[in-house]
Amino acid sequence: MFDYMMTEEQIKLRDEARALAKWVPRELILDMDMEKIQFPREFLKEAGKRNLLGIRIPKEYGGRGLKWVDDIIVAEEVGVASYSLACLWGVGGDIVAEAIVEFGCEELKKEVVVPLLKGEVCAAECLTEPRGGSDFFGTTTKARKVGGDWVITGQKRFIVGAEGADWFMVYAVTNPEGQDHERLTCFMVPRTKGVETKYLYGLMGVRGGGAGRLILNEVKVPERYALNRVNGGFDVFVRNMIPERLGTSAMTIGSVRPAIEIATRYTSRRKAFGQPIANFQAVGFKVADSVMLLDASRAMVYATARAVDSGKVHHGRVRRMISETKKFVTESAWTIANNCMQVLGGIGYTNIYPLERIVRDIRLSMIWVGTNEVMDLIIQNEWYKECLRGGIEASTRNVELDAPQADQTDEKVFE
């Protein structure tokens, strides 16, 4: 985040996050990318030891009790080390922990959130299924009531952190005949009898983060493990879209930032035709465009974080801003990564530099936690509702009337 917008406390927090990123062993990053390591539990333990998990979670449960503006500062710096590590950092400390604190019983907060933020246990959010990802409400995982408990059967896939998780946040159908907003329940499921995970995907990037398939075979959980009551999963899902998409935006900035730094250093030293290649506009302009996109991305993330923190912005507008931010930042990051690889030429396409890994990793950002096409759909829907709510002229000047023949209403044919 822009240092001139930070308070002294935020700069200190940023430096703590930078220290964590510097702590990450080089071998850990390389072994994760080669999938010699399938789940980096040691990183989460270290983050927990440094009290850098759950930035926005109340202090009574082990968090920092801060705001979204603080959270994005840490997310960006964690992303610098590794997109895989940033994804794991966000899933447990941001997404799952917040859902439990907001919607769970006190028992779950103490049993799951407290050790989670210490890095003693790990958690995964389970949305995608074999038959669909974006079609969330088409979930086929089911739960049926047996006595005072619920028995869950189904499968989830592409679950970040599945291989190492001790707890799973699972959406299941509990009211098959209900409408979308009342069909599902979000359960916290411990790794217990009937729970199986398989680390089986040959991912293009973001490797070593435990992404796998979750199989639930007659898994029994008590009703108190339901977040926001039975059939109340819709509200949990909607709330989780904030940490999922705003958190992703911030960590994506951090993960692509090193690409610009590498490209800048390389093009300043590499010479052709007797001068540094940074002097050629074909090269320097790509770096300039990348810096512009990075700064614009930061500005969007910051503005959206402020909107959420304020509590004064209509939920529909927050939903639109978050979707705009996720789409803009991730697509900008993809452009940045490719620009930076391009100016390095052939050497950028090798593993002499980490650009090839950054390009592979960043590609996921436009797919996970809601594809960018879904973001377009949300932006479209929320913008039309916001713009037309109460009539455009109700809140601003109706410029449509400022045309010479605006009064010729019979020329304005709509049907």
KOLMAR-790913 format. One record per residue (C-alpha): residue in three letters; x, y, z. Coordinates in steps of 0.1 Angstrom, whole numbers, plus 5000, padded with zeros to 4 digits. Layout:
N
{pt Ala {X Y Z}}
...
END
This chain:
415
{pt Met {5000 5000 5000}}
{pt Phe {5011 5036 4995}}
{pt Asp {5033 5045 5025}}
{pt Tyr {5022 5082 5025}}
{pt Met {4986 5070 5033}}
{pt Met {4997 5049 5063}}
{pt Thr {4998 5058 5099}}
{pt Glu {5029 5050 5120}}
{pt Glu {5011 5019 5134}}
{pt Gln {5003 5007 5099}}
{pt Ile {5039 5012 5088}}
{pt Lys {5050 4991 5117}}
{pt Leu {5024 4965 5107}}
{pt Arg {5037 4965 5071}}
{pt Asp {5072 4960 5083}}
{pt Glu {5061 4931 5105}}
{pt Ala {5045 4915 5074}}
{pt Arg {5077 4922 5053}}
{pt Ala {5097 4905 5080}}
{pt Leu {5075 4874 5077}}
{pt Ala {5079 4874 5039}}
{pt Lys {5117 4877 5042}}
{pt Trp {5116 4848 5067}}
{pt Val {5101 4824 5042}}
{pt Pro {5129 4799 5033}}
{pt Arg {5139 4799 4996}}
{pt Glu {5138 4761 4997}}
{pt Leu {5102 4762 5008}}
{pt Ile {5091 4782 4978}}
{pt Leu {5111 4760 4954}}
{pt Asp {5099 4728 4970}}
{pt Met {5063 4739 4969}}
{pt Asp {5065 4748 4932}}
{pt Met {5080 4714 4925}}
{pt Glu {5054 4698 4948}}
{pt Lys {5079 4682 4970}}
{pt Ile {5060 4700 4997}}
{pt Gln {5022 4696 4995}}
{pt Phe {5012 4717 5024}}
{pt Pro {5035 4744 5041}}
{pt Arg {5022 4740 5077}}
{pt Glu {5054 4756 5090}}
{pt Phe {5046 4789 5073}}
{pt Leu {5012 4791 5090}}
{pt Lys {5028 4783 5123}}
{pt Glu {5053 4811 5119}}
{pt Ala {5026 4835 5108}}
{pt Gly {5006 4826 5139}}
{pt Lys {5036 4830 5161}}
{pt Arg {5041 4865 5148}}
{pt Asn {5004 4873 5153}}
{pt Leu {4999 4879 5116}}
{pt Leu {4969 4857 5111}}
{pt Gly {4934 4872 5115}}
{pt Ile {4943 4908 5112}}
{pt Arg {4906 4919 5115}}
{pt Ile {4896 4892 5140}}
{pt Pro {4889 4905 5175}}
{pt Lys {4918 4903 5200}}
{pt Glu {4898 4881 5223}}
{pt Tyr {4901 4853 5197}}
{pt Gly {4938 4859 5189}}
{pt Gly {4935 4884 5161}}
{pt Arg {4946 4920 5158}}
{pt Gly {4912 4936 5159}}
{pt Leu {4921 4960 5130}}
{pt Lys {4903 4970 5098}}
{pt Trp {4903 4962 5062}}
{pt Val {4928 4989 5054}}
{pt Asp {4952 4972 5077}}
{pt Asp {4944 4938 5063}}
{pt Ile {4953 4947 5028}}
{pt Ile {4986 4961 5039}}
{pt Val {4996 4927 5053}}
{pt Ala {4980 4907 5024}}
{pt Glu {5001 4926 4999}}
{pt Glu {5034 4919 5017}}
{pt Val {5026 4883 5023}}
{pt Gly {5019 4879 4986}}
{pt Val {5054 4891 4977}}
{pt Ala {5069 4858 4990}}
{pt Ser {5045 4835 4973}}
{pt Tyr {5010 4835 4959}}
{pt Ser {5005 4800 4973}}
{pt Leu {5014 4811 5008}}
{pt Ala {4992 4842 5005}}
{pt Cys {4962 4821 4994}}
{pt Leu {4966 4799 5025}}
{pt Trp {4971 4829 5047}}
{pt Gly {4939 4844 5035}}
{pt Val {4917 4813 5035}}
{pt Gly {4923 4805 5072}}
{pt Gly {4929 4838 5089}}
{pt Asp {4905 4859 5067}}
{pt Ile {4877 4838 5053}}
{pt Val {4871 4809 5077}}
{pt Ala {4880 4828 5109}}
{pt Glu {4857 4857 5100}}
{pt Ala {4828 4834 5091}}
{pt Ile {4830 4816 5125}}
{pt Val {4834 4849 5144}}
{pt Glu {4804 4864 5126}}
{pt Phe {4781 4834 5125}}
{pt Gly {4794 4807 5148}}
{pt Cys {4787 4798 5183}}
{pt Glu {4811 4806 5211}}
{pt Glu {4823 4770 5213}}
{pt Leu {4834 4771 5177}}
{pt Lys {4852 4804 5182}}
{pt Lys {4872 4790 5210}}
{pt Glu {4877 4755 5195}}
{pt Val {4886 4766 5160}}
{pt Val {4894 4803 5157}}
{pt Val {4918 4806 5187}}
{pt Pro {4941 4777 5176}}
{pt Leu {4937 4787 5140}}
{pt Leu {4951 4821 5145}}
{pt Lys {4980 4806 5165}}
{pt Gly {4989 4785 5135}}
{pt Glu {4982 4753 5155}}
{pt Val {4954 4741 5133}}
{pt Cys {4945 4748 5097}}
{pt Ala {4912 4753 5079}}
{pt Ala {4899 4753 5043}}
{pt Glu {4868 4768 5027}}
{pt Cys {4849 4743 5005}}
{pt Leu {4828 4758 4977}}
{pt Thr {4836 4742 4943}}
{pt Glu {4822 4708 4933}}
{pt Pro {4830 4684 4905}}
{pt Arg {4798 4694 4886}}
{pt Gly {4802 4731 4890}}
{pt Gly {4821 4761 4903}}
{pt Ser {4803 4793 4894}}
{pt Asp {4770 4775 4898}}
{pt Phe {4773 4777 4936}}
{pt Phe {4736 4772 4943}}
{pt Gly {4737 4740 4922}}
{pt Thr {4755 4724 4951}}
{pt Thr {4749 4686 4953}}
{pt Thr {4766 4679 4986}}
{pt Lys {4737 4670 5010}}
{pt Ala {4731 4669 5047}}
{pt Arg {4703 4650 5064}}
{pt Lys {4691 4653 5100}}
{pt Val {4698 4622 5121}}
{pt Gly {4687 4626 5157}}
{pt Gly {4703 4658 5169}}
{pt Asp {4731 4657 5143}}
{pt Trp {4736 4662 5106}}
{pt Val {4751 4636 5083}}
{pt Ile {4769 4651 5052}}
{pt Thr {4777 4633 5020}}
{pt Gly {4793 4648 4988}}
{pt Gln {4824 4660 4972}}
{pt Lys {4842 4693 4968}}
{pt Arg {4872 4700 4946}}
{pt Phe {4900 4725 4940}}
{pt Ile {4899 4732 4977}}
{pt Val {4929 4753 4987}}
{pt Gly {4946 4738 5018}}
{pt Ala {4925 4706 5017}}
{pt Glu {4955 4684 5022}}
{pt Gly {4966 4699 5055}}
{pt Ala {4933 4712 5069}}
{pt Asp {4920 4702 5103}}
{pt Trp {4887 4719 5097}}
{pt Phe {4866 4723 5066}}
{pt Met {4839 4750 5060}}
{pt Val {4814 4730 5039}}
{pt Tyr {4782 4741 5022}}
{pt Ala {4755 4714 5019}}
{pt Val {4719 4713 5008}}
{pt Thr {4696 4709 5039}}
{pt Asn {4664 4722 5024}}
{pt Pro {4661 4708 4988}}
{pt Glu {4627 4724 4982}}
{pt Gly {4637 4759 4993}}
{pt Gln {4647 4789 4973}}
{pt Asp {4684 4796 4967}}
{pt His {4687 4818 4998}}
{pt Glu {4672 4791 5021}}
{pt Arg {4685 4758 5006}}
{pt Leu {4720 4756 5020}}
{pt Thr {4737 4753 5054}}
{pt Cys {4773 4761 5061}}
{pt Phe {4789 4736 5084}}
{pt Met {4822 4735 5101}}
{pt Val {4834 4699 5097}}
{pt Pro {4865 4686 5115}}
{pt Arg {4888 4660 5099}}
{pt Thr {4870 4630 5113}}
{pt Lys {4856 4597 5103}}
{pt Gly {4843 4598 5067}}
{pt Val {4864 4628 5057}}
{pt Glu {4890 4621 5030}}
{pt Thr {4913 4644 5011}}
{pt Lys {4932 4638 4979}}
{pt Tyr {4961 4659 4966}}
{pt Leu {4957 4651 4930}}
{pt Tyr {4958 4682 4907}}
{pt Gly {4987 4690 4884}}
{pt Leu {4982 4727 4888}}
{pt Met {4997 4751 4864}}
{pt Gly {5008 4773 4893}}
{pt Val {5001 4781 4929}}
{pt Arg {5014 4747 4938}}
{pt Gly {5022 4732 4972}}
{pt Gly {4992 4749 4989}}
{pt Gly {4974 4716 4995}}
{pt Ala {4948 4721 4968}}
{pt Gly {4928 4689 4965}}
{pt Arg {4895 4671 4965}}
{pt Leu {4874 4666 4996}}
{pt Ile {4853 4636 4999}}
{pt Leu {4826 4634 5026}}
{pt Asn {4811 4600 5032}}
{pt Glu {4783 4600 5059}}
{pt Val {4802 4625 5080}}
{pt Lys {4783 4633 5113}}
{pt Val {4785 4668 5128}}
{pt Pro {4764 4684 5156}}
{pt Glu {4739 4711 5147}}
{pt Arg {4759 4736 5167}}
{pt Tyr {4786 4734 5140}}
{pt Ala {4762 4751 5116}}
{pt Leu {4771 4787 5109}}
{pt Asn {4742 4812 5110}}
{pt Arg {4717 4783 5118}}
{pt Val {4704 4756 5096}}
{pt Asn {4694 4768 5061}}
{pt Gly {4713 4801 5068}}
{pt Gly {4742 4794 5045}}
{pt Phe {4733 4821 5020}}
{pt Asp {4742 4849 5044}}
{pt Val {4776 4833 5052}}
{pt Phe {4783 4829 5015}}
{pt Val {4775 4866 5008}}
{pt Arg {4796 4878 5037}}
{pt Asn {4826 4856 5026}}
{pt Met {4827 4873 4992}}
{pt Ile {4843 4903 5009}}
{pt Pro {4874 4886 5023}}
{pt Glu {4876 4862 4993}}
{pt Arg {4877 4889 4966}}
{pt Leu {4891 4919 4984}}
{pt Gly {4918 4898 5000}}
{pt Thr {4926 4882 4967}}
{pt Ser {4930 4916 4951}}
{pt Ala {4955 4928 4978}}
{pt Met {4976 4896 4977}}
{pt Thr {4977 4896 4939}}
{pt Ile {4992 4931 4940}}
{pt Gly {5020 4918 4963}}
{pt Ser {5026 4887 4942}}
{pt Val {5031 4906 4909}}
{pt Arg {5050 4935 4924}}
{pt Pro {5084 4916 4923}}
{pt Ala {5079 4912 4886}}
{pt Ile {5082 4949 4880}}
{pt Glu {5112 4952 4904}}
{pt Ile {5130 4924 4885}}
{pt Ala {5121 4939 4851}}
{pt Thr {5133 4973 4862}}
{pt Arg {5167 4961 4875}}
{pt Tyr {5172 4938 4844}}
{pt Thr {5164 4965 4818}}
{pt Ser {5186 4990 4836}}
{pt Arg {5216 4967 4833}}
{pt Arg {5210 4948 4801}}
{pt Lys {5225 4966 4771}}
{pt Ala {5218 4964 4734}}
{pt Phe {5230 4987 4706}}
{pt Gly {5254 5003 4731}}
{pt Gln {5229 5014 4758}}
{pt Pro {5206 5000 4785}}
{pt Ile {5174 4986 4769}}
{pt Ala {5154 5006 4794}}
{pt Asn {5162 5036 4771}}
{pt Phe {5142 5021 4743}}
{pt Gln {5105 5030 4744}}
{pt Ala {5094 4995 4734}}
{pt Val {5109 4983 4767}}
{pt Gly {5106 5013 4790}}
{pt Phe {5069 5020 4781}}
{pt Lys {5060 4984 4791}}
{pt Val {5075 4989 4825}}
{pt Ala {5058 5023 4828}}
{pt Asp {5025 5008 4819}}
{pt Ser {5030 4981 4845}}
{pt Val {5038 5007 4872}}
{pt Met {5007 5026 4863}}
{pt Leu {4985 4995 4865}}
{pt Leu {5001 4986 4899}}
{pt Asp {4994 5020 4913}}
{pt Ala {4958 5021 4899}}
{pt Ser {4953 4986 4914}}
{pt Arg {4965 4998 4948}}
{pt Ala {4942 5028 4947}}
{pt Met {4912 5006 4939}}
{pt Val {4919 4982 4967}}
{pt Tyr {4924 5010 4992}}
{pt Ala {4892 5028 4982}}
{pt Thr {4872 4996 4984}}
{pt Ala {4887 4988 5018}}
{pt Arg {4878 5022 5031}}
{pt Ala {4842 5017 5018}}
{pt Val {4839 4984 5037}}
{pt Asp {4855 4999 5068}}
{pt Ser {4832 5029 5068}}
{pt Gly {4800 5008 5073}}
{pt Lys {4782 5037 5055}}
{pt Val {4782 5023 5020}}
{pt His {4751 5005 5007}}
{pt His {4758 4967 5005}}
{pt Gly {4750 4967 4968}}
{pt Arg {4776 4993 4961}}
{pt Val {4802 4975 4982}}
{pt Arg {4794 4943 4963}}
{pt Arg {4800 4962 4930}}
{pt Met {4832 4979 4942}}
{pt Ile {4846 4946 4954}}
{pt Ser {4838 4929 4921}}
{pt Glu {4853 4958 4901}}
{pt Thr {4884 4956 4922}}
{pt Lys {4889 4919 4919}}
{pt Lys {4884 4920 4881}}
{pt Phe {4906 4951 4875}}
{pt Val {4934 4941 4898}}
{pt Thr {4937 4905 4886}}
{pt Glu {4936 4914 4849}}
{pt Ser {4961 4942 4855}}
{pt Ala {4984 4918 4873}}
{pt Trp {4982 4894 4843}}
{pt Thr {4992 4923 4820}}
{pt Ile {5020 4933 4843}}
{pt Ala {5034 4898 4846}}
{pt Asn {5034 4894 4808}}
{pt Asn {5049 4928 4802}}
{pt Cys {5077 4920 4826}}
{pt Met {5084 4887 4810}}
{pt Gln {5084 4903 4776}}
{pt Val {5111 4929 4784}}
{pt Leu {5134 4902 4797}}
{pt Gly {5131 4884 4764}}
{pt Gly {5141 4847 4763}}
{pt Ile {5157 4847 4797}}
{pt Gly {5124 4856 4812}}
{pt Tyr {5109 4824 4799}}
{pt Thr {5134 4803 4819}}
{pt Asn {5137 4795 4856}}
{pt Ile {5168 4816 4859}}
{pt Tyr {5143 4843 4870}}
{pt Pro {5111 4837 4889}}
{pt Leu {5090 4855 4863}}
{pt Glu {5078 4822 4847}}
{pt Arg {5065 4811 4882}}
{pt Ile {5048 4845 4888}}
{pt Val {5031 4843 4854}}
{pt Arg {5018 4808 4862}}
{pt Asp {5007 4818 4896}}
{pt Ile {4989 4850 4887}}
{pt Arg {4968 4832 4860}}
{pt Leu {4947 4817 4888}}
{pt Ser {4937 4851 4902}}
{pt Met {4912 4856 4873}}
{pt Ile {4895 4822 4880}}
{pt Trp {4894 4815 4917}}
{pt Val {4870 4830 4943}}
{pt Gly {4846 4839 4914}}
{pt Thr {4857 4841 4878}}
{pt Asn {4861 4876 4863}}
{pt Glu {4830 4869 4841}}
{pt Val {4810 4865 4873}}
{pt Met {4825 4898 4885}}
{pt Asp {4811 4914 4853}}
{pt Leu {4777 4900 4860}}
{pt Ile {4777 4914 4895}}
{pt Ile {4790 4948 4884}}
{pt Gln {4763 4950 4857}}
{pt Asn {4735 4940 4880}}
{pt Glu {4745 4963 4909}}
{pt Trp {4753 4993 4887}}
{pt Tyr {4719 4992 4871}}
{pt Lys {4701 4988 4904}}
{pt Glu {4722 5016 4920}}
{pt Cys {4719 5040 4890}}
{pt Leu {4682 5035 4885}}
{pt Arg {4672 5033 4922}}
{pt Gly {4647 5061 4927}}
{pt Gly {4655 5075 4892}}
{pt Ile {4688 5089 4881}}
{pt Glu {4676 5125 4883}}
{pt Ala {4668 5120 4920}}
{pt Ser {4704 5123 4931}}
{pt Thr {4722 5143 4904}}
{pt Arg {4717 5167 4875}}
{pt Asn {4697 5152 4847}}
{pt Val {4720 5161 4819}}
{pt Glu {4697 5144 4794}}
{pt Leu {4677 5176 4795}}
{pt Asp {4707 5198 4784}}
{pt Ala {4703 5190 4747}}
{pt Pro {4688 5217 4723}}
{pt Gln {4658 5196 4715}}
{pt Ala {4654 5177 4747}}
{pt Asp {4618 5186 4747}}
{pt Gln {4610 5166 4716}}
{pt Thr {4598 5136 4736}}
{pt Asp {4580 5120 4707}}
{pt Glu {4615 5114 4692}}
{pt Lys {4625 5093 4722}}
{pt Val {4612 5059 4712}}
{pt Phe {4619 5030 4734}}
{pt Glu {4595 5003 4722}}
END
